[in-house]
């Protein structure tokens, strides 16, 4: 009886150990996150990316049951902040808000980069920022066809202002002239505000602007809206057609930023983060706050975001090469 009893105890011990081992991975997964999550924003406080993350923070914190710490590391078109994320431990406790330029434009403009985009894993697209091509009220061009006709009648004499060399607005202007087959000078400004002032005053006939700086001026008739750069019309400017609708088939150019983590971050943690942030982006109150910035919430899956990054990199790399665009 003693031998049988001992054997039974050994069998039970082995089975209990196996059951415990099977449960350990689940327990480890359920434990994340056990500490504060740092999010590196590659723009100064108060910018669109910073404001969006802070709008998402309460919902994400409640979903993950853990606080977020937002750290602003601006500079070099997002390269400084993205390098910090790429070099962090891939444990889900350091994330980054990646701007479009850092992942899809800068690698084509700089022979040397402080990080490789492959060193980052996509979590979700956060928001898209469409632009609008406008003309001064005194310019006799109110749509794409009239703009093209005017530019062809005065080759090289007209210009488009934008928010700075190698910015998304610069690339949008370059894509417009390329697809329209016209010769227009692209004039860089130090941001959207001075470009808005000059096109409003008629010092530059056309400009690519963001929605917050131009919407009210368009509604008041002080600027002509030629078309928005997004693939669909905007809720904030429902009467303004897209540039594609205006005759430039397939035209789409937007600014955007998304959430990334260091490459090697476990897939289950990436999935958990994706679930939390996409839930926040779909929250009606959060979505409304994002839209007031002139941005559009754009949650998607890690795979979808990864494919989007690749397609954007291919598109802008081709344009940069063909148009001879150089870094600042």
Secondary structure, DSSP 8 states (H G I E B T S, - for coil): -HHHHHHHHHHHHHHHHHHHHHHHHHHHHHH---S-EEEEESS-TTSHHHHHHHHHHHHHHHHHTS-EEEEE---GGGHHHHHHHHTS-SSSSEEEEEEHIIIIIHHHH-SS-SS-GGGEEEEEEEEEEEEEEEEETTSS--SHHHHHHHHHHTTTT-EEEESSTTSHHHHHHHHHHHHHT---EEEE-SSHHHHHHHHHHTSSSEEEEEHHHHHHHHHTTSEEEEEESSSS-BTTBTTS-BTTTTT-TT---EEEEEEEEETT--HHHHHHHHHHHHHHHT-HHHHHHHHTTT-EE----HHHHHHHHHHHHHHHHHHHHHHT----
